[in-house]
Every structure is written in C-alpha cells, then in structure tokens.
C-alpha cells in the first residue's frame, strides 16, 4: 500500500466515451475511504497522488470502483 503523497498509476480497462470524464485536479475515492488527486489521464491509465484522509477536498469527487482482474 502506498503512503500519503506517493504517486501511483492505475491501469484502466475501458473508458466509456459517453460518460463524464474526471480532469486533473479532481479527486478519486474508493469505498474504503482511500483518496487520490488525479494528476494525469491517458486512454489506458490514470496517474494520481495519494492523499491523506484529512486533506482538503480536491475539485470534483469521483467514486472509484475496482473491477476484477483478468489474467
């Protein structure tokens, strides 16, 4: 698990072109309460900064849900 202020990159399976898109500066949250500030978005990945739980809210907040890994 990464610590607060570390940079992480998530692989993206699929982006729905008709869905609203987050922008750099927005925040992603998981159901467990983990928080990330979005730094960069590409078609196959999202690069984020891990935020501490007590950080101020960053831009628009998106709820992130993990899909099952397929290998």
Backbone torsions as a table, in degrees:
resi	resn	phi	psi	omega
1	UNK	NA	136.5	-179.7
2	UNK	-79.8	152.2	178.6
3	UNK	-90.5	164.7	176.5
4	UNK	-55.4	140.1	178.1
5	UNK	78.8	2.4	172.6
6	UNK	-77.5	155.2	175.8
7	UNK	-100.0	134.4	-179.9
8	UNK	-129.8	153.8	176.0
9	UNK	-124.4	127.6	177.4
10	UNK	-105.5	135.4	173.8
11	UNK	-80.3	143.6	-178.8
12	UNK	-112.3	129.0	178.6
13	UNK	-74.1	-46.6	-173.0
14	UNK	-159.1	136.9	174.2
15	UNK	-114.1	124.1	179.0
16	UNK	-75.8	116.0	-176.9
17	UNK	-65.9	-19.0	-179.9
18	UNK	-92.0	-9.7	-178.6
19	UNK	-84.0	152.2	174.6
20	UNK	-63.6	145.3	-176.0
21	UNK	-110.5	139.3	172.2
22	UNK	-69.4	162.3	179.2
23	UNK	-125.9	157.9	174.0
24	UNK	-54.4	136.3	-176.8
25	UNK	101.7	-21.3	175.9
26	UNK	-73.6	169.0	-178.5
27	UNK	-116.3	139.3	171.8
28	UNK	-108.1	140.4	174.7
29	UNK	-129.3	142.6	174.9
30	UNK	-96.8	168.2	178.4
31	UNK	-62.9	-23.2	179.9
32	UNK	-83.3	-5.2	179.0
33	UNK	97.6	-1.8	177.5
34	UNK	-65.4	139.6	-174.1
35	UNK	-124.3	141.6	-178.7
36	UNK	-138.7	137.7	171.6
37	UNK	-96.4	127.7	-178.8
38	UNK	-74.4	126.7	178.2
39	UNK	-102.2	-40.9	-175.8
40	UNK	-152.7	142.1	178.0
41	UNK	-125.1	131.0	173.8
42	UNK	-127.3	171.2	-178.1
43	UNK	-58.7	-24.8	-176.5
44	UNK	-118.9	0.3	-178.6
45	UNK	-156.6	161.2	175.3
46	UNK	-129.3	122.9	178.4
47	UNK	-100.1	129.8	-173.0
48	UNK	-136.0	161.2	172.0
49	UNK	-105.8	127.3	178.6
50	UNK	-71.8	127.2	-180.0
51	UNK	-101.3	145.7	172.9
52	UNK	-70.5	157.5	-177.5
53	UNK	-59.5	-30.1	-175.5
54	UNK	-96.1	10.4	179.0
55	UNK	-69.0	154.1	176.2
56	UNK	-65.1	150.6	179.3
57	UNK	-61.6	139.1	-175.5
58	UNK	-111.3	109.7	175.1
59	UNK	55.4	-149.4	177.2
60	UNK	-75.2	143.8	-178.5
61	UNK	-102.8	128.2	177.6
62	UNK	-113.6	137.5	176.6
63	UNK	-90.9	124.1	-176.1
64	UNK	-99.6	131.5	176.8
65	UNK	-121.8	134.3	-179.5
66	UNK	-83.9	141.8	171.8
67	UNK	-100.0	162.9	-180.0
68	UNK	-68.1	145.2	177.2
69	UNK	-75.3	136.8	175.0
70	UNK	-119.5	118.0	-179.7
71	UNK	-121.6	NA	NA
